[in-house]
Amino acid sequence: MKKLFVIASLMMLSMGAFAQHAPGTLSIQPKVGLNIANLTKVDNADPRLGLAIGAELEYQVSDMISLAGGALYSMQGCKSENGFSLWGINANAKTTTKLDYLNIPLVMNVYVTDGLAVKLGVQPGFNISAKSKLEGSVAGYSGESETDVDVKSFDLAIPIGLSYEYNGFVIDGRYNFGLSKVFEDGDPSHSVFQITLGYKFSM
């Protein structure tokens, strides 16, 4: 994590600074993309792929710096799988922890070259759904069930990443480093790589 902040800081100190939009302008950017989400400190956890969709407002403060705030529906969580064999009977269980949030990313963009921005900010999030889906099979028989999960309603993360704009289209890649504990009991936090494609409309 420290390496990410060092890299971002060095890029922010780059001598060249360019923006696609004039200082004082405001734009709105609808966006949609993919989350590669996981939870830290969970044994045998695999990423859950999920949707990220929403919009972002951006105010161009200067040629070099803009401030952005958005609202994103974000599918997070993780997957895990366990299997065993006993007395010749094979059993397998797949668990998908489905944690969906309304995230509010507040980000500073630093344009290091024409269209290319480094971003760093803070992201409060609010849980809107928390489910655990269990799919199991024993000796060829299968079934599934879904239950509620007890999670904290508020989450806090640090987004850091890069974006590139061309002819109004913006591709954005960021890592959301979770600071909050997800569950009422236990230490896991969110770890989310997010890639989105958006389009900027001037206002």
N, C-alpha and C positions, 0 to 999 in steps of 0.2 A: 504494500500500500504506500509506504514511504517513497518508493521509486516512482510511483505514478505521480505523486505530488511534486517531486523533484523535476520530472520531465515536463509537467505542466507549467511549473514556475519558470523553467528555462525557456520554454516556447513563448510564454507571456512577455519575457524580457527581450524577445527578438527585436531587432532594429526596424524591420519592415512592418508596416501596419496598414492594411487596406480593408475597405468595407464595400459591400455591394450597394448599400443604401446611404443616402445623404444624412448627415447629422440632423437630429430633430424629427426624423420620420418614424412612423409607426406602421408595423405590418402584423398581419395575422397569418398563422401557418397551421392549417389542418394537417395531421400526420397519422400514419398507420405503420405498424411494424411488428417485429418479433422480439419476444423476450426469451433468453436462455437463462432460466432462473434456477437457483439452488438455495439450500439452507446450510449454513456452517454448523459444525459440531454435531452432525447427524451421521451415524455410521451407515456405510453403504448407500449414501444418497447419490442419486443421479439427477441431472437437470430435467426440469419440466419446461417444455416449449409452450409458450402462450402468446396471446395477443396483447399489443399495446396500441391504443388508439385515443386520439384526443386532439387538442389544439394548443397553440402557443402564441402569445403576444410578445413582440419584440420592439423595443425602443432604442433607436440608434443614438447613443449619447455623443459619440465623436467618430472620427474616421476609424479609430482603433477599437473602441469599446461599445458594446450594446448590452442592455439588460433585458432578460426575458422571463416571463412567468407563464405557466401553463396548467392544464388539467388533463390528466391521462388516466384512462381505465387500464389497469395493468394486471395481467394474470401471472401470479408468482407461485412459489412453493417448491416442491421437489417430488421425485419418484424413488422408490426402492423396491427391490425384489429379493425374496428369500426362497430357497428350495431345499428339500431334504428327502432322503429315502429311508424308510424303516420297514424291515421285514419284507423287502421287495415291493413295498408300496411307495410310489413317488408322490410327493406333495409339493405345491408351489403357491406362493402368495405374492401378489403385486399390490403395492400401496401407492396411491397418488394423493399427495397432500396439496389440495387446491385452495390457495389463498389469493383472493382477488382484492385489489386496492384502488381507491381513487387517490392518485398521487398528484402533488402540486409542486412541480420542479420550479425553483427560483434560481436562475443561472446568469452568470456574467460571461459574455462572449468576448474574447480578445482575438481580433483579426490579425493574423501573422502574415498573410499574403492575400491576394485578391480571391475572395470567396471562401478561404479556409480559416476557420475559427477554432480556437481552443476554448473549452468551456469548463467552468467549475462553479459549484453552487451548493445549495442545501435543498432537500426534498422532504417535506412532511407528507405523510400518507395516512389514509383512513381506511381501515378494513371494511369491506362491504359484503364479503362472503368468505366462509372458512369451512371447508368440507374435507373429509378423508374418505377416499374411495378404495375399497378393498376388493380385489379380484383373486379368487383362489380356485385351485383344482386339486383333487385327490383321486388317484386311481382312475383318471379319465372323466370324473364328474367335476363340473365347474359351477361357480356361482359368484355373485358380487353383491356388495352392500355399500351404502354411503351413510356416514354419520357426521354430525357437527363437530367442530374442533374448537377448543377454548383458546382463543388468541387475544392479544392485546389490541384494542381498537385503534391505537395510534402507533405510527412507525416513523422513524427518522432515518434518512440516508444522505450520503454525500455523492452527488453525481459528478463525474469527471469524464471528459471525452473530447471528440473532434466532430466538426461538421463541415460539409463542403456544399456551396451553393452554385448552381449553374442555370442560368435562364429561369430563375424563380424556383427551380426544383432544389430541394435540400436533402442530402443524405446525412444522417446523424448517427454516430456510434458512441455509446457511452457505457460506463460501468457505474452502477449504483451500489455503493458500499454501505451496507446496513450498519447503523449504530445502535439500534434498539433491539432488545430481546423480543422475539416474536410471540412466544407463549407465556402464559401466566406462570408456568413452572418449566424451568429449563433455560439453557443459554443460547440456543440457535438464533442467528440473525440472518437477514436476507443477503444474498449475493446475486446480482442480476446484471447480465450483459444485455444491452438493448440496442437494436438497430431499427431505425425508422426512416421512412421516406415521406417528405412533405412538400407543400408548395406554398410560397409566400405571396400574399395579396397585400398590396399597399393600401393604407387607410387614409 
